[in-house]
Amino acid sequence: MSPRYVVGLDMGGTNIRCAAVSIDGEVLLLLKSSSNSGGPAHAVADNLATQIQRLEDAARKKGLGVPRAICAAVPGPLNVFTGTVMAAPHVAAWHTYPLKTHLEEKLGRSVVVENDANAWALGEFWRGAARGLKDVVLLTLGTGVGGGLIVGGKIVHGRSGMAGELGHVTVEPRGMPCDCGALGCLEAYASSSGMHRLVANRIRGTIPARYLDSEGNFSVRGLTMAARSRDRIALSTFATAGRYLGIAIAGFINIFNPELVVLGGGVAGALSFMRESMMKEVKSQAFSAVTAETRIVRAALGPIGGVVGAAYAALNPPRPH
Ligand SMILES: [Zn+2]
């Protein structure tokens, strides 16, 4: 019997999701665990291998047999062809770390390594909002801003597999500082960490409890609730984020002529508060003939997008050209 499933693993800053996914993209089994991303380089990688082995055991017990292929999606930038992670924002120990080689030694078989944002984009392309389309720009607006580009039905990897860092296009020269070290990146405005800074700049004092979660951390969900009750600071912060999102999207529309722009991640939950300022920029900055063919929608898969896309990458491994 030929293997009926593939392993898709999605590593975030806090959690790992590891799934058995059928060869047509159905999640059959999903395990969640902690990333433990603060440890030494090999220990963080060993934990990924352990989660894959746990999943394979559970899948075997369910009668699913052995996997056809395996992909681990991790934060980048990384060279997807060699599987070397250059620097990962949440894994301090991974600097030019040969993750693919290490996982393959541990598991004794071939492993595909993909960028987490690309995997999420591939999930939406395969089974989500962009299903059946060929030219799509995908942005995930979370703690940071990740992205993926699908052109002619294929994800764009670039020369060394690091293309698609859409969150780090400049939208305001000499603007707000970004975690990447540059100034005025899209991520500095349209991510939860960027919005935290925007709110702090507007308040210039202690951040009010209504913008915080139960543990006292800044929360986009809290800001969204405040916007619903017409809170001025919340509304103006989303308007600013929407404006810069619109500037970036207008550029992507002019460059790629996509049929769809997909927005995912927690910040996209507040799209209704960003849409007006976003569309104003899109309409004024992008060619109207191109914009007329582009729809801007929210992602469809939610938190399983990454494991579904990792499974797609396992079945369609990145190839250098
Ligand atoms: Zn940046």
Boltz pocket constraint, residues with backbone or C-beta under 6 A from the ligand:
constraints:
  - pocket:
      binder: B
      contacts: [[A, 167], [A, 168], [A, 178], [A, 179], [A, 180], [A, 181], [A, 182], [A, 185], [A, 187]]
      max_distance: 6.0
